[in-house]
Amino acid sequence: MISKITRIGIDLAKYTFSPFGVDECEHAVIRHTLKRTGLLGFLANLAPCIVAMEAGAGAHLWARQ
């Protein structure tokens, strides 16, 4: 059973993304490597939570999505 995810950090790269999610006890519950085309679908299937990204130019595009 997966715990409720409270926060996800995403390492943005050119072709793949690596989301890392933690629960309310700060235990890692998600570690994935996703292609660009799968990121929005992955996030859309999660309950609302905080999503943190690096502050690069690509982060502005993904934040608007």
CHARMM internal coordinates of N, CA and C (Angstrom, degrees):
IC EDIT
DIST 1 N 1 CA 1.4462
DIST 1 CA 1 C 1.5221
ANGL 1 N 1 CA 1 C 109.68
DIST 1 C 2 N 1.3189
ANGL 1 CA 1 C 2 N 117.51
DIHE 1 N 1 CA 1 C 2 N 129.34
DIST 2 N 2 CA 1.4517
ANGL 1 C 2 N 2 CA 121.82
DIHE 1 CA 1 C 2 N 2 CA 179.22
DIST 2 CA 2 C 1.5255
ANGL 2 N 2 CA 2 C 109.31
DIHE 1 C 2 N 2 CA 2 C -85.65
DIST 2 C 3 N 1.3279
ANGL 2 CA 2 C 3 N 115.80
DIHE 2 N 2 CA 2 C 3 N 131.51
DIST 3 N 3 CA 1.4606
ANGL 2 C 3 N 3 CA 120.95
DIHE 2 CA 2 C 3 N 3 CA 176.38
DIST 3 CA 3 C 1.5184
ANGL 3 N 3 CA 3 C 110.09
DIHE 2 C 3 N 3 CA 3 C -70.13
DIST 3 C 4 N 1.3278
ANGL 3 CA 3 C 4 N 116.13
DIHE 3 N 3 CA 3 C 4 N 164.92
DIST 4 N 4 CA 1.4578
ANGL 3 C 4 N 4 CA 120.58
DIHE 3 CA 3 C 4 N 4 CA 178.33
DIST 4 CA 4 C 1.5312
ANGL 4 N 4 CA 4 C 109.09
DIHE 3 C 4 N 4 CA 4 C -67.55
DIST 4 C 5 N 1.3012
ANGL 4 CA 4 C 5 N 116.16
DIHE 4 N 4 CA 4 C 5 N 124.92
DIST 5 N 5 CA 1.4518
ANGL 4 C 5 N 5 CA 121.77
DIHE 4 CA 4 C 5 N 5 CA -179.13
DIST 5 CA 5 C 1.5307
ANGL 5 N 5 CA 5 C 108.23
DIHE 4 C 5 N 5 CA 5 C -80.38
DIST 5 C 6 N 1.3306
ANGL 5 CA 5 C 6 N 116.42
DIHE 5 N 5 CA 5 C 6 N 128.45
DIST 6 N 6 CA 1.4588
ANGL 5 C 6 N 6 CA 120.27
DIHE 5 CA 5 C 6 N 6 CA 179.96
DIST 6 CA 6 C 1.5188
ANGL 6 N 6 CA 6 C 112.49
DIHE 5 C 6 N 6 CA 6 C -104.29
DIST 6 C 7 N 1.3371
ANGL 6 CA 6 C 7 N 116.66
DIHE 6 N 6 CA 6 C 7 N -26.83
DIST 7 N 7 CA 1.4610
ANGL 6 C 7 N 7 CA 120.23
DIHE 6 CA 6 C 7 N 7 CA -176.04
DIST 7 CA 7 C 1.5179
ANGL 7 N 7 CA 7 C 110.33
DIHE 6 C 7 N 7 CA 7 C -150.64
DIST 7 C 8 N 1.3375
ANGL 7 CA 7 C 8 N 115.75
DIHE 7 N 7 CA 7 C 8 N 140.19
DIST 8 N 8 CA 1.4615
ANGL 7 C 8 N 8 CA 121.68
DIHE 7 CA 7 C 8 N 8 CA 176.09
DIST 8 CA 8 C 1.5227
ANGL 8 N 8 CA 8 C 108.21
DIHE 7 C 8 N 8 CA 8 C -128.45
DIST 8 C 9 N 1.3011
ANGL 8 CA 8 C 9 N 116.12
DIHE 8 N 8 CA 8 C 9 N 131.13
DIST 9 N 9 CA 1.4543
ANGL 8 C 9 N 9 CA 122.28
DIHE 8 CA 8 C 9 N 9 CA 171.67
DIST 9 CA 9 C 1.5211
ANGL 9 N 9 CA 9 C 107.75
DIHE 8 C 9 N 9 CA 9 C -106.19
DIST 9 C 10 N 1.3272
ANGL 9 CA 9 C 10 N 116.61
DIHE 9 N 9 CA 9 C 10 N 137.45
DIST 10 N 10 CA 1.4606
ANGL 9 C 10 N 10 CA 119.90
DIHE 9 CA 9 C 10 N 10 CA -178.08
DIST 10 CA 10 C 1.5199
ANGL 10 N 10 CA 10 C 109.34
DIHE 9 C 10 N 10 CA 10 C -123.25
DIST 10 C 11 N 1.3233
ANGL 10 CA 10 C 11 N 115.25
DIHE 10 N 10 CA 10 C 11 N 123.69
DIST 11 N 11 CA 1.4562
ANGL 10 C 11 N 11 CA 121.63
DIHE 10 CA 10 C 11 N 11 CA 173.15
DIST 11 CA 11 C 1.5238
ANGL 11 N 11 CA 11 C 106.51
DIHE 10 C 11 N 11 CA 11 C -86.76
DIST 11 C 12 N 1.3256
ANGL 11 CA 11 C 12 N 116.59
DIHE 11 N 11 CA 11 C 12 N 112.07
DIST 12 N 12 CA 1.4578
ANGL 11 C 12 N 12 CA 121.80
DIHE 11 CA 11 C 12 N 12 CA -178.17
DIST 12 CA 12 C 1.5264
ANGL 12 N 12 CA 12 C 109.61
DIHE 11 C 12 N 12 CA 12 C -87.32
DIST 12 C 13 N 1.3096
ANGL 12 CA 12 C 13 N 115.84
DIHE 12 N 12 CA 12 C 13 N 129.08
DIST 13 N 13 CA 1.4592
ANGL 12 C 13 N 13 CA 121.76
DIHE 12 CA 12 C 13 N 13 CA 175.87
DIST 13 CA 13 C 1.5226
ANGL 13 N 13 CA 13 C 107.79
DIHE 12 C 13 N 13 CA 13 C -130.66
DIST 13 C 14 N 1.3177
ANGL 13 CA 13 C 14 N 117.28
DIHE 13 N 13 CA 13 C 14 N -179.10
DIST 14 N 14 CA 1.4626
ANGL 13 C 14 N 14 CA 119.02
DIHE 13 CA 13 C 14 N 14 CA -177.37
DIST 14 CA 14 C 1.5201
ANGL 14 N 14 CA 14 C 112.98
DIHE 13 C 14 N 14 CA 14 C -69.99
DIST 14 C 15 N 1.3147
ANGL 14 CA 14 C 15 N 118.32
DIHE 14 N 14 CA 14 C 15 N -41.91
DIST 15 N 15 CA 1.4635
ANGL 14 C 15 N 15 CA 120.74
DIHE 14 CA 14 C 15 N 15 CA -173.14
DIST 15 CA 15 C 1.5239
ANGL 15 N 15 CA 15 C 114.40
DIHE 14 C 15 N 15 CA 15 C -118.61
DIST 15 C 16 N 1.3211
ANGL 15 CA 15 C 16 N 117.55
DIHE 15 N 15 CA 15 C 16 N -23.33
DIST 16 N 16 CA 1.4587
ANGL 15 C 16 N 16 CA 120.69
DIHE 15 CA 15 C 16 N 16 CA 179.75
DIST 16 CA 16 C 1.5225
ANGL 16 N 16 CA 16 C 109.65
DIHE 15 C 16 N 16 CA 16 C -131.63
DIST 16 C 17 N 1.3252
ANGL 16 CA 16 C 17 N 115.22
DIHE 16 N 16 CA 16 C 17 N 155.66
DIST 17 N 17 CA 1.4603
ANGL 16 C 17 N 17 CA 121.87
DIHE 16 CA 16 C 17 N 17 CA 176.52
DIST 17 CA 17 C 1.5255
ANGL 17 N 17 CA 17 C 107.72
DIHE 16 C 17 N 17 CA 17 C -125.07
DIST 17 C 18 N 1.3167
ANGL 17 CA 17 C 18 N 116.31
DIHE 17 N 17 CA 17 C 18 N 148.81
DIST 18 N 18 CA 1.4651
ANGL 17 C 18 N 18 CA 121.28
DIHE 17 CA 17 C 18 N 18 CA -179.63
DIST 18 CA 18 C 1.5273
ANGL 18 N 18 CA 18 C 110.14
DIHE 17 C 18 N 18 CA 18 C -124.12
DIST 18 C 19 N 1.3387
ANGL 18 CA 18 C 19 N 117.88
DIHE 18 N 18 CA 18 C 19 N 88.76
DIST 19 N 19 CA 1.4529
ANGL 18 C 19 N 19 CA 119.58
DIHE 18 CA 18 C 19 N 19 CA 176.55
DIST 19 CA 19 C 1.5348
ANGL 19 N 19 CA 19 C 111.32
DIHE 18 C 19 N 19 CA 19 C -75.96
DIST 19 C 20 N 1.3197
ANGL 19 CA 19 C 20 N 115.72
DIHE 19 N 19 CA 19 C 20 N 143.03
DIST 20 N 20 CA 1.4599
ANGL 19 C 20 N 20 CA 123.31
DIHE 19 CA 19 C 20 N 20 CA -179.97
DIST 20 CA 20 C 1.5219
ANGL 20 N 20 CA 20 C 106.47
DIHE 19 C 20 N 20 CA 20 C -133.59
DIST 20 C 21 N 1.3327
ANGL 20 CA 20 C 21 N 117.79
DIHE 20 N 20 CA 20 C 21 N 115.45
DIST 21 N 21 CA 1.4543
ANGL 20 C 21 N 21 CA 121.73
DIHE 20 CA 20 C 21 N 21 CA -175.96
DIST 21 CA 21 C 1.5156
ANGL 21 N 21 CA 21 C 112.56
DIHE 20 C 21 N 21 CA 21 C -112.54
DIST 21 C 22 N 1.3350
ANGL 21 CA 21 C 22 N 115.72
DIHE 21 N 21 CA 21 C 22 N 144.01
DIST 22 N 22 CA 1.4600
ANGL 21 C 22 N 22 CA 121.63
DIHE 21 CA 21 C 22 N 22 CA 177.02
DIST 22 CA 22 C 1.5256
ANGL 22 N 22 CA 22 C 109.87
DIHE 21 C 22 N 22 CA 22 C -123.66
DIST 22 C 23 N 1.3385
ANGL 22 CA 22 C 23 N 115.43
DIHE 22 N 22 CA 22 C 23 N 155.38
DIST 23 N 23 CA 1.4559
ANGL 22 C 23 N 23 CA 120.64
DIHE 22 CA 22 C 23 N 23 CA 177.22
DIST 23 CA 23 C 1.5256
ANGL 23 N 23 CA 23 C 109.89
DIHE 22 C 23 N 23 CA 23 C -95.20
DIST 23 C 24 N 1.3342
ANGL 23 CA 23 C 24 N 116.16
DIHE 23 N 23 CA 23 C 24 N -171.84
DIST 24 N 24 CA 1.4656
ANGL 23 C 24 N 24 CA 120.19
DIHE 23 CA 23 C 24 N 24 CA -176.57
DIST 24 CA 24 C 1.5305
ANGL 24 N 24 CA 24 C 113.02
DIHE 23 C 24 N 24 CA 24 C -66.65
DIST 24 C 25 N 1.3245
ANGL 24 CA 24 C 25 N 118.26
DIHE 24 N 24 CA 24 C 25 N -17.76
DIST 25 N 25 CA 1.4679
ANGL 24 C 25 N 25 CA 122.55
DIHE 24 CA 24 C 25 N 25 CA 177.15
DIST 25 CA 25 C 1.5245
ANGL 25 N 25 CA 25 C 112.04
DIHE 24 C 25 N 25 CA 25 C -96.15
DIST 25 C 26 N 1.3285
ANGL 25 CA 25 C 26 N 117.15
DIHE 25 N 25 CA 25 C 26 N 9.30
DIST 26 N 26 CA 1.4730
ANGL 25 C 26 N 26 CA 123.80
DIHE 25 CA 25 C 26 N 26 CA -179.50
DIST 26 CA 26 C 1.5264
ANGL 26 N 26 CA 26 C 113.12
DIHE 25 C 26 N 26 CA 26 C 66.72
DIST 26 C 27 N 1.3223
ANGL 26 CA 26 C 27 N 117.51
DIHE 26 N 26 CA 26 C 27 N 23.83
DIST 27 N 27 CA 1.4605
ANGL 26 C 27 N 27 CA 121.33
DIHE 26 CA 26 C 27 N 27 CA 174.80
DIST 27 CA 27 C 1.5292
ANGL 27 N 27 CA 27 C 109.31
DIHE 26 C 27 N 27 CA 27 C -89.73
DIST 27 C 28 N 1.3129
ANGL 27 CA 27 C 28 N 116.39
DIHE 27 N 27 CA 27 C 28 N 138.12
DIST 28 N 28 CA 1.4676
ANGL 27 C 28 N 28 CA 120.86
DIHE 27 CA 27 C 28 N 28 CA 178.38
DIST 28 CA 28 C 1.5226
ANGL 28 N 28 CA 28 C 109.62
DIHE 27 C 28 N 28 CA 28 C -67.38
DIST 28 C 29 N 1.3219
ANGL 28 CA 28 C 29 N 116.69
DIHE 28 N 28 CA 28 C 29 N 126.01
DIST 29 N 29 CA 1.4638
ANGL 28 C 29 N 29 CA 120.59
DIHE 28 CA 28 C 29 N 29 CA 179.43
DIST 29 CA 29 C 1.5237
ANGL 29 N 29 CA 29 C 112.22
DIHE 28 C 29 N 29 CA 29 C -121.74
DIST 29 C 30 N 1.3227
ANGL 29 CA 29 C 30 N 117.67
DIHE 29 N 29 CA 29 C 30 N -15.47
DIST 30 N 30 CA 1.4682
ANGL 29 C 30 N 30 CA 120.84
DIHE 29 CA 29 C 30 N 30 CA 178.44
DIST 30 CA 30 C 1.5206
ANGL 30 N 30 CA 30 C 108.92
DIHE 29 C 30 N 30 CA 30 C -138.24
DIST 30 C 31 N 1.3238
ANGL 30 CA 30 C 31 N 115.24
DIHE 30 N 30 CA 30 C 31 N 129.87
DIST 31 N 31 CA 1.4702
ANGL 30 C 31 N 31 CA 122.98
DIHE 30 CA 30 C 31 N 31 CA 170.40
DIST 31 CA 31 C 1.5101
ANGL 31 N 31 CA 31 C 106.07
DIHE 30 C 31 N 31 CA 31 C -142.90
DIST 31 C 32 N 1.3080
ANGL 31 CA 31 C 32 N 116.29
DIHE 31 N 31 CA 31 C 32 N 112.36
DIST 32 N 32 CA 1.4638
ANGL 31 C 32 N 32 CA 121.15
DIHE 31 CA 31 C 32 N 32 CA -177.69
DIST 32 CA 32 C 1.5237
ANGL 32 N 32 CA 32 C 109.81
DIHE 31 C 32 N 32 CA 32 C -134.90
DIST 32 C 33 N 1.2998
ANGL 32 CA 32 C 33 N 115.40
DIHE 32 N 32 CA 32 C 33 N 164.24
DIST 33 N 33 CA 1.4550
ANGL 32 C 33 N 33 CA 122.36
DIHE 32 CA 32 C 33 N 33 CA 164.92
DIST 33 CA 33 C 1.5165
ANGL 33 N 33 CA 33 C 105.39
DIHE 32 C 33 N 33 CA 33 C -125.78
DIST 33 C 34 N 1.3261
ANGL 33 CA 33 C 34 N 115.99
DIHE 33 N 33 CA 33 C 34 N 122.67
DIST 34 N 34 CA 1.4576
ANGL 33 C 34 N 34 CA 121.79
DIHE 33 CA 33 C 34 N 34 CA -175.71
DIST 34 CA 34 C 1.5156
ANGL 34 N 34 CA 34 C 110.59
DIHE 33 C 34 N 34 CA 34 C -122.32
DIST 34 C 35 N 1.3196
ANGL 34 CA 34 C 35 N 115.80
DIHE 34 N 34 CA 34 C 35 N 148.98
DIST 35 N 35 CA 1.4562
ANGL 34 C 35 N 35 CA 119.94
DIHE 34 CA 34 C 35 N 35 CA 170.83
DIST 35 CA 35 C 1.5222
ANGL 35 N 35 CA 35 C 108.27
DIHE 34 C 35 N 35 CA 35 C -77.79
DIST 35 C 36 N 1.3253
ANGL 35 CA 35 C 36 N 116.16
DIHE 35 N 35 CA 35 C 36 N 162.59
DIST 36 N 36 CA 1.4717
ANGL 35 C 36 N 36 CA 121.86
DIHE 35 CA 35 C 36 N 36 CA 179.64
DIST 36 CA 36 C 1.5171
ANGL 36 N 36 CA 36 C 112.88
DIHE 35 C 36 N 36 CA 36 C -50.63
DIST 36 C 37 N 1.3294
ANGL 36 CA 36 C 37 N 116.07
DIHE 36 N 36 CA 36 C 37 N -43.32
DIST 37 N 37 CA 1.4608
ANGL 36 C 37 N 37 CA 120.49
DIHE 36 CA 36 C 37 N 37 CA -174.62
DIST 37 CA 37 C 1.5268
ANGL 37 N 37 CA 37 C 112.68
DIHE 36 C 37 N 37 CA 37 C -69.83
DIST 37 C 38 N 1.3127
ANGL 37 CA 37 C 38 N 118.74
DIHE 37 N 37 CA 37 C 38 N -17.37
DIST 38 N 38 CA 1.4612
ANGL 37 C 38 N 38 CA 121.24
DIHE 37 CA 37 C 38 N 38 CA -177.34
DIST 38 CA 38 C 1.5107
ANGL 38 N 38 CA 38 C 115.18
DIHE 37 C 38 N 38 CA 38 C -96.90
DIST 38 C 39 N 1.3412
ANGL 38 CA 38 C 39 N 118.13
DIHE 38 N 38 CA 38 C 39 N -7.93
DIST 39 N 39 CA 1.4611
ANGL 38 C 39 N 39 CA 120.21
DIHE 38 CA 38 C 39 N 39 CA -173.35
DIST 39 CA 39 C 1.5298
ANGL 39 N 39 CA 39 C 112.87
DIHE 38 C 39 N 39 CA 39 C -65.71
DIST 39 C 40 N 1.3125
ANGL 39 CA 39 C 40 N 118.49
DIHE 39 N 39 CA 39 C 40 N -49.88
DIST 40 N 40 CA 1.4616
ANGL 39 C 40 N 40 CA 120.39
DIHE 39 CA 39 C 40 N 40 CA -177.52
DIST 40 CA 40 C 1.5232
ANGL 40 N 40 CA 40 C 111.95
DIHE 39 C 40 N 40 CA 40 C -64.03
DIST 40 C 41 N 1.3024
ANGL 40 CA 40 C 41 N 117.77
DIHE 40 N 40 CA 40 C 41 N -39.58
DIST 41 N 41 CA 1.4596
ANGL 40 C 41 N 41 CA 120.91
DIHE 40 CA 40 C 41 N 41 CA 177.17
DIST 41 CA 41 C 1.5197
ANGL 41 N 41 CA 41 C 111.93
DIHE 40 C 41 N 41 CA 41 C -63.84
DIST 41 C 42 N 1.3242
ANGL 41 CA 41 C 42 N 116.32
DIHE 41 N 41 CA 41 C 42 N -39.60
DIST 42 N 42 CA 1.4593
ANGL 41 C 42 N 42 CA 121.48
DIHE 41 CA 41 C 42 N 42 CA 177.60
DIST 42 CA 42 C 1.5233
ANGL 42 N 42 CA 42 C 110.58
DIHE 41 C 42 N 42 CA 42 C -62.15
DIST 42 C 43 N 1.3348
ANGL 42 CA 42 C 43 N 116.93
DIHE 42 N 42 CA 42 C 43 N -48.04
DIST 43 N 43 CA 1.4680
ANGL 42 C 43 N 43 CA 120.79
DIHE 42 CA 42 C 43 N 43 CA -178.56
DIST 43 CA 43 C 1.5237
ANGL 43 N 43 CA 43 C 111.73
DIHE 42 C 43 N 43 CA 43 C -68.55
DIST 43 C 44 N 1.3194
ANGL 43 CA 43 C 44 N 117.58
DIHE 43 N 43 CA 43 C 44 N -33.87
DIST 44 N 44 CA 1.4700
ANGL 43 C 44 N 44 CA 120.89
DIHE 43 CA 43 C 44 N 44 CA -179.10
DIST 44 CA 44 C 1.5269
ANGL 44 N 44 CA 44 C 111.56
DIHE 43 C 44 N 44 CA 44 C -66.04
DIST 44 C 45 N 1.3156
ANGL 44 CA 44 C 45 N 118.41
DIHE 44 N 44 CA 44 C 45 N -25.00
DIST 45 N 45 CA 1.4593
ANGL 44 C 45 N 45 CA 121.78
DIHE 44 CA 44 C 45 N 45 CA -178.65
DIST 45 CA 45 C 1.5228
ANGL 45 N 45 CA 45 C 113.38
DIHE 44 C 45 N 45 CA 45 C -88.84
DIST 45 C 46 N 1.3232
ANGL 45 CA 45 C 46 N 118.14
DIHE 45 N 45 CA 45 C 46 N 1.67
DIST 46 N 46 CA 1.4585
ANGL 45 C 46 N 46 CA 121.68
DIHE 45 CA 45 C 46 N 46 CA 179.20
DIST 46 CA 46 C 1.5272
ANGL 46 N 46 CA 46 C 110.78
DIHE 45 C 46 N 46 CA 46 C -97.93
DIST 46 C 47 N 1.3095
ANGL 46 CA 46 C 47 N 115.47
DIHE 46 N 46 CA 46 C 47 N 156.19
DIST 47 N 47 CA 1.4625
ANGL 46 C 47 N 47 CA 120.27
DIHE 46 CA 46 C 47 N 47 CA 172.01
DIST 47 CA 47 C 1.5335
ANGL 47 N 47 CA 47 C 108.15
DIHE 46 C 47 N 47 CA 47 C -69.12
DIST 47 C 48 N 1.3248
ANGL 47 CA 47 C 48 N 118.86
DIHE 47 N 47 CA 47 C 48 N 156.83
DIST 48 N 48 CA 1.4670
ANGL 47 C 48 N 48 CA 120.72
DIHE 47 CA 47 C 48 N 48 CA 179.14
DIST 48 CA 48 C 1.5335
ANGL 48 N 48 CA 48 C 111.84
DIHE 47 C 48 N 48 CA 48 C -55.63
DIST 48 C 49 N 1.3209
ANGL 48 CA 48 C 49 N 115.62
DIHE 48 N 48 CA 48 C 49 N 134.26
DIST 49 N 49 CA 1.4610
ANGL 48 C 49 N 49 CA 122.05
DIHE 48 CA 48 C 49 N 49 CA 178.82
DIST 49 CA 49 C 1.5218
ANGL 49 N 49 CA 49 C 108.59
DIHE 48 C 49 N 49 CA 49 C -158.27
DIST 49 C 50 N 1.3076
ANGL 49 CA 49 C 50 N 116.55
DIHE 49 N 49 CA 49 C 50 N 173.96
DIST 50 N 50 CA 1.4635
ANGL 49 C 50 N 50 CA 122.11
DIHE 49 CA 49 C 50 N 50 CA 177.12
DIST 50 CA 50 C 1.5190
ANGL 50 N 50 CA 50 C 108.67
DIHE 49 C 50 N 50 CA 50 C -79.04
DIST 50 C 51 N 1.3332
ANGL 50 CA 50 C 51 N 116.26
DIHE 50 N 50 CA 50 C 51 N 131.72
DIST 51 N 51 CA 1.4594
ANGL 50 C 51 N 51 CA 121.70
DIHE 50 CA 50 C 51 N 51 CA 176.51
DIST 51 CA 51 C 1.5229
ANGL 51 N 51 CA 51 C 107.67
DIHE 50 C 51 N 51 CA 51 C -117.53
DIST 51 C 52 N 1.3279
ANGL 51 CA 51 C 52 N 116.84
DIHE 51 N 51 CA 51 C 52 N 120.41
DIST 52 N 52 CA 1.4620
ANGL 51 C 52 N 52 CA 122.42
DIHE 51 CA 51 C 52 N 52 CA -178.73
DIST 52 CA 52 C 1.5237
ANGL 52 N 52 CA 52 C 109.72
DIHE 51 C 52 N 52 CA 52 C -110.56
DIST 52 C 53 N 1.3454
ANGL 52 CA 52 C 53 N 115.12
DIHE 52 N 52 CA 52 C 53 N 135.13
DIST 53 N 53 CA 1.4638
ANGL 52 C 53 N 53 CA 121.42
DIHE 52 CA 52 C 53 N 53 CA 177.89
DIST 53 CA 53 C 1.5167
ANGL 53 N 53 CA 53 C 109.12
DIHE 52 C 53 N 53 CA 53 C -132.92
DIST 53 C 54 N 1.3096
ANGL 53 CA 53 C 54 N 114.95
DIHE 53 N 53 CA 53 C 54 N 160.49
DIST 54 N 54 CA 1.4591
ANGL 53 C 54 N 54 CA 119.31
DIHE 53 CA 53 C 54 N 54 CA 174.53
DIST 54 CA 54 C 1.5319
ANGL 54 N 54 CA 54 C 109.30
DIHE 53 C 54 N 54 CA 54 C -66.54
DIST 54 C 55 N 1.2954
ANGL 54 CA 54 C 55 N 117.61
DIHE 54 N 54 CA 54 C 55 N 162.36
DIST 55 N 55 CA 1.4612
ANGL 54 C 55 N 55 CA 121.58
DIHE 54 CA 54 C 55 N 55 CA -174.53
DIST 55 CA 55 C 1.5244
ANGL 55 N 55 CA 55 C 112.46
DIHE 54 C 55 N 55 CA 55 C -97.16
DIST 55 C 56 N 1.3083
ANGL 55 CA 55 C 56 N 117.31
DIHE 55 N 55 CA 55 C 56 N 47.47
DIST 56 N 56 CA 1.4552
ANGL 55 C 56 N 56 CA 121.03
DIHE 55 CA 55 C 56 N 56 CA 177.25
DIST 56 CA 56 C 1.5126
ANGL 56 N 56 CA 56 C 111.18
DIHE 55 C 56 N 56 CA 56 C -93.10
DIST 56 C 57 N 1.3164
ANGL 56 CA 56 C 57 N 116.45
DIHE 56 N 56 CA 56 C 57 N 178.31
DIST 57 N 57 CA 1.4655
ANGL 56 C 57 N 57 CA 121.23
DIHE 56 CA 56 C 57 N 57 CA -178.72
DIST 57 CA 57 C 1.5232
ANGL 57 N 57 CA 57 C 111.53
DIHE 56 C 57 N 57 CA 57 C -62.19
DIST 57 C 58 N 1.3051
ANGL 57 CA 57 C 58 N 118.76
DIHE 57 N 57 CA 57 C 58 N -36.94
DIST 58 N 58 CA 1.4550
ANGL 57 C 58 N 58 CA 122.10
DIHE 57 CA 57 C 58 N 58 CA 179.47
DIST 58 CA 58 C 1.5205
ANGL 58 N 58 CA 58 C 112.82
DIHE 57 C 58 N 58 CA 58 C -67.44
DIST 58 C 59 N 1.3345
ANGL 58 CA 58 C 59 N 117.42
DIHE 58 N 58 CA 58 C 59 N -26.85
DIST 59 N 59 CA 1.4620
ANGL 58 C 59 N 59 CA 120.95
DIHE 58 CA 58 C 59 N 59 CA -179.37
DIST 59 CA 59 C 1.5237
ANGL 59 N 59 CA 59 C 111.32
DIHE 58 C 59 N 59 CA 59 C -65.24
DIST 59 C 60 N 1.3235
ANGL 59 CA 59 C 60 N 117.69
DIHE 59 N 59 CA 59 C 60 N -32.70
DIST 60 N 60 CA 1.4617
ANGL 59 C 60 N 60 CA 120.46
DIHE 59 CA 59 C 60 N 60 CA 179.47
DIST 60 CA 60 C 1.5243
ANGL 60 N 60 CA 60 C 110.55
DIHE 59 C 60 N 60 CA 60 C -65.12
DIST 60 C 61 N 1.3039
ANGL 60 CA 60 C 61 N 116.98
DIHE 60 N 60 CA 60 C 61 N -41.82
DIST 61 N 61 CA 1.4587
ANGL 60 C 61 N 61 CA 121.03
DIHE 60 CA 60 C 61 N 61 CA 176.89
DIST 61 CA 61 C 1.5274
ANGL 61 N 61 CA 61 C 111.18
DIHE 60 C 61 N 61 CA 61 C -61.28
DIST 61 C 62 N 1.3379
ANGL 61 CA 61 C 62 N 117.36
DIHE 61 N 61 CA 61 C 62 N -48.93
DIST 62 N 62 CA 1.4496
ANGL 61 C 62 N 62 CA 121.08
DIHE 61 CA 61 C 62 N 62 CA -177.58
DIST 62 CA 62 C 1.5287
ANGL 62 N 62 CA 62 C 111.58
DIHE 61 C 62 N 62 CA 62 C -68.48
DIST 62 C 63 N 1.3023
ANGL 62 CA 62 C 63 N 118.95
DIHE 62 N 62 CA 62 C 63 N -34.05
DIST 63 N 63 CA 1.4655
ANGL 62 C 63 N 63 CA 121.03
DIHE 62 CA 62 C 63 N 63 CA 177.56
DIST 63 CA 63 C 1.5265
ANGL 63 N 63 CA 63 C 111.10
DIHE 62 C 63 N 63 CA 63 C -63.64
DIST 63 C 64 N 1.3210
ANGL 63 CA 63 C 64 N 117.13
DIHE 63 N 63 CA 63 C 64 N -37.50
DIST 64 N 64 CA 1.4799
ANGL 63 C 64 N 64 CA 120.24
DIHE 63 CA 63 C 64 N 64 CA 177.91
DIST 64 CA 64 C 1.5175
ANGL 64 N 64 CA 64 C 111.27
DIHE 63 C 64 N 64 CA 64 C -69.21
DIST 64 C 65 N 1.3318
ANGL 64 CA 64 C 65 N 117.82
DIHE 64 N 64 CA 64 C 65 N -30.98
DIST 65 N 65 CA 1.4627
ANGL 64 C 65 N 65 CA 121.64
DIHE 64 CA 64 C 65 N 65 CA -179.30
DIST 65 CA 65 C 1.5088
ANGL 65 N 65 CA 65 C 108.24
DIHE 64 C 65 N 65 CA 65 C -67.81
END
COOR INIT
IC SEED 1 N 1 CA 1 C
IC BUILD
